[in-house]
Amino acid sequence: MTTSSGDTVLDRVLRILSAFDARRRQLSVADLAHVTDIPLATAYRLVSKLSAEDILTRYPDGTIGLGMRLWELAARSSPAVSLRTAAMPFLDDVQAIFRQHTQLSVLDDNEVLVVERLSSRNSVVNQATVATRMPIHTVSMGLVQLAFQPPHVIDDYFLAHANAAKMTYPSSGSITTTLAQIRREGFSMLDGMLDDGTTGAAVPVFNTLRGKNRTAIAAISVVVPEDFEQRAAVIPVLMAASRGLARALHPIPETE
């Protein structure tokens, strides 16, 4: 059904659901209408219907937030949940060794989407949280996945993000040089890209166990202090975790 403004009811529902994030966990209906550019009366009607199905929830103070049923539906069959479940033992191992932020991420719609993050109380500052989206070219977990995509995917990303093609990195130069280096070495390690004094290190998780044209389907990464005592061990540990996850996702058939 298309409304008089030209957008559909589904468009408006999606705008309502997308209005909530880590900074806006609860909104009044009036604020929700303003943020989504939906008429107030329409916002009240849609919120009422979505709340009745527990897609949205009403708090005692009258504000609205995302409902538990939305999480339930996503948790039943989302590919991200299956990936997270398979990855958790390996993320736990990495986190137990370094006691720093340990993350699982994927590429989605030309962005990095954080699927899981494990942390300790003494972990360094880290802007990425679960369900955070970040520009691919600004973080190690994005670059390490972009480097192992088909050429047309990389070209499309540069077309969609002109500033990315001009990006340079202190240790490796231009983004094309950086991606080539990542393909040679099999990992990405960037100092101080988002926060001074921190290092982001990431390795790809591949879609197959062998082959020259493997594609990254995810990344395992850590954020550690730049002067981290165990810095030399970071990449070997991440690579071991990545191989373990790849084997869990793509087990080698037993030969008779």
N, C-alpha and C positions, 0 to 999 in steps of 0.2 A: 504494500500500500504506500503510495506517494502522497506526502503532505502538500499543502498549498505553497510552501516555501521551496519545494522541489526535492527535499530529502525524504527518505523513507522512514517508517517507524523504526526499522532495524538500525538505520543510520543513527537515529537519536538514542536508541538503547545502547549502542556501542559507544557513543560519546559519553553517555552517563557512566558506564562502567569504566571507561578509560580516564575519567576525571580523577579517580582516586589513585594515589601513589604514596610513597613513603612520607612525603611532606603533607599530604592531604588525606589522611585516613578517615576523617569524618567531615562531612559538610552539611550545612543546612540546605533545605530544598531551594531556598532563594539563592544561596551561593552556587549551588549545583546548576541552577538555571542560568546564572550569569556566566559561569565557567564554560558551559556547553553551548551557550547561545540558543537555548530552547525557551520558548514562552513559559512563563511561570505556571500557568494553568496546566499546560501540557506536561511540564516537569512533575507537578503534583500527581497527575493521573498516572504517568509512567512509573513514578516511584511507588505509588500505591500498589500497582500491579506486580512490580518486581519484588516488593517487600512481601506480598502475599505468598510468593513462591520461594521466599528466602534467598533470592538472588541478591537482594539488598536487605540490610537489617536496620531497624530503627533503635536508636539508643535512648535512654531515659531523658536526656536533655533535648530530645527532638531532632538531633542530627542523624544523618544517614551514613552508612558504611557498606562495604561489600559483605554479602551474606555467606554463611557457611556452605550453602548448597553449591555456590559457584566453585569453591575449593573442592568440594566433594566430586563434582562432575569432572573437573580437570584431573583430579587424582586417580580417577577410574581408568583412564585410557590415554592420557597424554604421553607422547613419546619422550618428553623431558623427564617424566616421572620414572619411566622404565630405564632411561639412561642414568638417572640419579641413583636408582636402586642398585644397578650393576656397579656403579662407580664408588659407592659409599665405603666398602672395605678398603679400597685403594686410597681414597681421600683420608680415611682414618689413619692409615699407615703413615702417609706423608705428614699429616698434622701432628702425629705422635712423635715423629722424629724432630721436626723443626719448631713446633709450638708457635707457629705463625699462621696468618691467614692462608687457607688452602681453598682453592676455588675450582669449580667445574663450570665451563661455559660453552655456549654454542653460538653460531652465527644465525641470525634471523632477521630478514628484511633489512639487510645492509647495516646491521648493528651487532654488537656483542651482547648476548643475553646471559646473565649469570644465573645458573640453575641451582647451584649450591655453594655455600661458603661455610667453612669451619674456622673457628677462631679461638684464641686463648686470651685470658685477661691481660697478658703482657704483650699482645700483638701490636705491631706498629699501626699507624693510621692507614685507613684503606677506604676509599670512596665507594667501592663496589659492595653492594649487598644483594641478597637473593632477589631476583626479578628486576634488578637494575639493568638498564640498557646504556651502552657506551659506544662512542664512535670507534670503529674497528682500528683506525690508524693511530689512535692515541694510547693504546694499551698493548702490552706484550701478548696477552691472551687473544687479542684480536688479530695482530700481525701474524702470529704463528699459525692461525687458521687460514688467513687470507693467502699466505705464501703457498699453501698446499691446496689451492683451488684451481680449477681449469682456467686457462688464460682468459677466456671470454668473461668469466666471473670477475676476475681482477680488473679487466678493462671496463666492465659495466660499473664497478664500484668507483673507479676514477672518474667516469663520466657523470655519475650521480653526486660525487663529492670532489669538486674541482680543487678545493684546498688541500685534499689529501695528496694529490700528485705533487704538490709543492713542499710537502712535509720533509724535514730533515731531522736526523737524529745524531746526538753528539758523538756516539761511538762508531757509527756506521755510515753516516752521510745521508744521501737521498733515500726516499722510500723504495725506489726500484732496486737500489744497491742493497738496502736492508732486507728486502724480501728475498733477493738472490742469496744473501748470506744465510738467512734462516733456512732456505731450502738446502744449502750445502751442509750446514751444521746440525739442523734438525731441532733447533730451539730458538727462543727469543729471550733476551735478557736486557732490560732497559732500566737505567738509573734515573730517578727523579722526574719521571714523565708527568705524573699527576701531583705528587707530594715530595717536597725536598727531603732528602735523607732516606728515601725508600727505593727498593729495587723490585721490579716485577719480572718474574721469570716464568716461562710457559713452554710447554711441549704439546704437540698435536696428538690427538687420538685418531687413528686412521680407520677408514671404512673396510679395509682388508688387512690381513696380516702380512702379505707379501705383494710385490709388484712395484714397478717403476712409477706408475701413474696413480698412486694412492691419493685419496682425497681426505682432508681433515674433516671429521664430523663433530669434533669437540676439542676442547683443550683443558689440560690440568695445569694449574698455575699456583704460585705462591707470591706473597708480598712480604719482603723481609727488609731489615735495615741494610743500608748500603755497606756498612762495615760488619755485616753478619759474620760471626766466627765460622759458621759452617757453609759459607758461600760456595766453596769448591765442591761440596757434596750436593748442592741443590739440583743441578741438572741431572746427574746420574740417578738420584732418587726419583725425580719426576719422570724420567724416561722408563724406569722400572715400573712405576705405577701405570704409565700409559700403556706399556706392553701388556701388563696384567689385565687392564680394562679391555684392551683390544681382543685379547684371548677370551675373556668372558663374554664379549659381545659376538665374537666370530670364532667359536670353538672349532678346532681342526678335527674333522671326522676321523674316527678310529679306522685303521685299515685292517682288513681281515687277514 
